[in-house]
Amino acid sequence: MTTDPTAMTFNAYARQWFLQHASTWPSSRRLAIRRHCLDWIMPFLGQYPLSELSPDRVHHWLGTVVNTIKPQAASFVRTIVLEILEAALDDREITASRYNELAGLLATPATEKRPAHPPHSHLPTHAQFVHTTKEETPHGT
């Protein structure tokens, strides 16, 4: 799978991103992001090192998501991945050229006018994911 066992996976980075920003989000957004990450993002992209997140891999994942869930949910999932990648770019975990390739794939009608390398003041930074309290966990587990 990966040639560098120390490379940060998408899942590991996304966890850090989530944990860093979760306290700034309303609980409904925090729970929605967590649920979508666990259901639609991590099972498909989580195991790959950030450096191995290729346009082909993301394109394949998008095909699965777009053909499986409602358009509004698919748009939200794309936005989550894009925000994680923007933070990874800020943290120099991915290159600008890789970010631009992947951001182009993730563009939806609502985000097509977004600059390829947007300002990041509205985004959380690098250190959060799926550290939830018992009441935030579905089914109390």
Secondary structure, DSSP 4 states (H G I P E B T S, - for coil): --S-TTSPBHHHHHHHHHHHHGGGS-HHHHHHHHHHIIIIIHHHHTTSBGGG--HHHHHHHHHHHHTTS-HHHHHHHHHHHHHHHHHHHHTTSS-HHHHHHHHHHH--TTTTTS-SS---TTS--SSB-S---GGGSGGG-
